[in-house]
Amino acid sequence: MCLATVGRMFEATLDTVVGMTDTELTEALRANELAARTAAAERAALIAVAENRGLHRVTHRSTAGWLRAELDCGDGTIGRDRALARLLDTHPAVG
């Protein structure tokens, strides 16, 4: 996907959001938060399983290095995601 397409997609999203009523905006924000929490729990589960399998050993010395390479994300994000993964690995009901 090229940057121009991404830019147009964001413009369309922004146009939709600007046109929402206050109630619609609040509902959409709540739905977005729920989706973000669901995605975070799923990501944590994926990371926990990958860590338990030692998947990083195929190409990297650490899970953090593997995540950095695979997801192109920073150390703060990796640390947060791994902490959540460890929590969910120990206490699955939290997910």
Secondary structure, DSSP 8 states (H G I E B T S, - for coil): --HHHHHHHHHHHHHHHHT--HHHHHHHHHHHHHHHHHHHHHHHHHHHHHHHHTGGGGT-SSHHHHHHHHH---HHHHHHHHHHHHHHHH-GGG-
